[in-house]
Amino acid sequence: MPGRGAEGVVRRGFDYDDWLRAGGKGPQGQWNAQDIRHLVLVVHGIGQKLSERVETFDFTYAINAFRVLMAKQHEVMSTSHPPSAVLPINWRRKITFDYEDAASSSSSAETKATPVHRPFALSDITPNTIPTVRNIISDVLLDIPYYLSKHRSRVLHAVAAEANRVYRLWMRNNPGWQGKISIIGHSLGSVIAVDILSRQPTVPPPLGSQNENLSEEDELLLEFPVRNLFLAGSPVGFFLLLNRTNLMPRIMSKERLAAIAKNMPNSDDHDDDDREVDELDPADLDPDSIGIDHGGVYGCLAVENIYNVIHTSDPIAYRLNPCVDPEYAEKLRQAVLSVPIIRSGIFRRLFSKDKKPARPLQRHAGDAKDTTYSFTRAPSSLPVSPQIELETRDFRYEKIVKTRMHCLNENGQIDYLLQPRGALENQYISILTAHSGYWESKEFAYLVAQECSRQEGVEHTKKPFRAVHL
């Protein structure tokens, strides 16, 4: 029996010749594992300890439903590639925080010889009142203070070990597989993923090269390179603020940096496919002025693209564009995710005409002659003269920041918004479901499916996801 979230198709009178003519992949596109070009690993956040009591909260069910949703969105895309494989990283069930510490402390030889104190567990300090509420709090909310305490290294080790275990199983079952790998981090899982990928070397060690004599820092390394990192409902921006550090790109190679600088859009509004590109000066291509080429710096992740998906009613999620440069972030139009509408028949002929929508009128620096000012207005309220603005702007630094943003995400931006569905939906009511509703979002599934299937490079980015300047 298929698990919850899985889909099956029953067809009576199925003909094998029809199946072969359909490409041998079946009505729902049952691909061979070797055909899959992308593997997506999903790291959950808080609350999975609760799934041991309530099965419906199991993270695997949510990921199965999200995988099906991604497969449906993949059918909308004009690609012959198979959909990405999606696997959960269930790290919470691998560790316990309270009882192991108490047991190890009570069994130590020094404690038995000279008992200075007896260790206590969470159950010892928990009152017997309102047990249902206290169990929910201990299974859900306490994951956050545990991570912020001395137990952080245990959490990081558990996530890295589980991700490497899943990767080894995938490679064992699919020998010779050479696809790409991306990671989705939700809530606390996004913070954990950023922490691990900040420590990750630019070139990870090959599979099987690590031996048993590993240092504690080496045990945190992933055995595979990560192409994309998708953050959903992420408080990473707040953690960057706490660490007083900016989000910096990892210089994966000088060739990639040169390709990004060469194909980066030139105009501020690059909403057109036929856009000019602007090559930076050789002096501006110094990797030290753009990013960092090694691991160990928090906020400098060993990934090619970072996507930060924010539901507008999610109180846990924070923006990341300002973490690169706040002034540059204010010049970017907010990117709202949507799913393309596929029409057929007469509706396709009516609505799919090759007509470009009228572009909104924009005021440029040269339009000052169309503006009239009142002589009674205070001088402080006058806009800055275009000549003064040109003299005070640091264009070289703006190019560097723009290159950094494209190195962090080839689309030129990191933040993508999910809006409440329906005109009658209230944003305050949506707070109750926004943080846990990312796995049911068609827009989020379409973003992951589209960006995992496209080719690498700024020139291969898709128009709906590119940055547009105000």
Stockholm file with secondary structure:
# STOCKHOLM 1.0

chainA/1-470         MPGRGAEGVVRRGFDYDDWLRAGGKGPQGQWNAQDIRHLVLVVHGIGQKLSERVETFDFTYAINAFRVLMAKQHEVMSTSHPPSAVLPINWRRKITFDYEDAASSSSSAETKATPVHRPFALSDITPNTIPTVRNIISDVLLDIPYYLSKHRSRVLHAVAAEANRVYRLWMRNNPGWQGKISIIGHSLGSVIAVDILSRQPTVPPPLGSQNENLSEEDELLLEFPVRNLFLAGSPVGFFLLLNRTNLMPRIMSKERLAAIAKNMPNSDDHDDDDREVDELDPADLDPDSIGIDHGGVYGCLAVENIYNVIHTSDPIAYRLNPCVDPEYAEKLRQAVLSVPIIRSGIFRRLFSKDKKPARPLQRHAGDAKDTTYSFTRAPSSLPVSPQIELETRDFRYEKIVKTRMHCLNENGQIDYLLQPRGALENQYISILTAHSGYWESKEFAYLVAQECSRQEGVEHTKKPFRAVHL
#=GR chainA/1-470 SS CCCTTCCCCCCTTCCHHHHHHTTSSTTTTCCCGGGCCEEEEEECCTTGGGGGTCGGGCHHHHHHHHHHHHHHHHHHSCCCSCCCEEEEECCGGGCCSHHHHHHHHHTSHHHHHSCCCCCCCHHHHSCSSSHHHHHHHHHHTTHHHHHTTTTHHHHHHHHHHHHHHHHHHHHHHSTTCCCEEEEEEETHHHHHHHHHHHHSCSSCCCTTCCCSCCCTTGGGCCSSCCCEEEEESCCHHHHHHHTTCCCEEBCCCHHHHHHHHHHSBCSSCCCSSSCCBCCCCGGGGCHHHHCBSSSCSTTEESCSEEEEEEETTCTTCCCCHHHHCHHHHHTBCCCBCCCCCCCCHHHHHHHCCSCCCCCCCCCCGGGGGGCCCCTTSCGGGSCCCHHHHHHHCCHHHHHHHHHHHHHHCTTSCCEEEECCSSTTCCTTTTHHHHTTCGGGCHHHHHHHHHHHHSCSSGGGCCGGGSCCBC
#=GC SS_cons         CCCTTCCCCCCTTCCHHHHHHTTSSTTTTCCCGGGCCEEEEEECCTTGGGGGTCGGGCHHHHHHHHHHHHHHHHHHSCCCSCCCEEEEECCGGGCCSHHHHHHHHHTSHHHHHSCCCCCCCHHHHSCSSSHHHHHHHHHHTTHHHHHTTTTHHHHHHHHHHHHHHHHHHHHHHSTTCCCEEEEEEETHHHHHHHHHHHHSCSSCCCTTCCCSCCCTTGGGCCSSCCCEEEEESCCHHHHHHHTTCCCEEBCCCHHHHHHHHHHSBCSSCCCSSSCCBCCCCGGGGCHHHHCBSSSCSTTEESCSEEEEEEETTCTTCCCCHHHHCHHHHHTBCCCBCCCCCCCCHHHHHHHCCSCCCCCCCCCCGGGGGGCCCCTTSCGGGSCCCHHHHHHHCCHHHHHHHHHHHHHHCTTSCCEEEECCSSTTCCTTTTHHHHTTCGGGCHHHHHHHHHHHHSCSSGGGCCGGGSCCBC
//
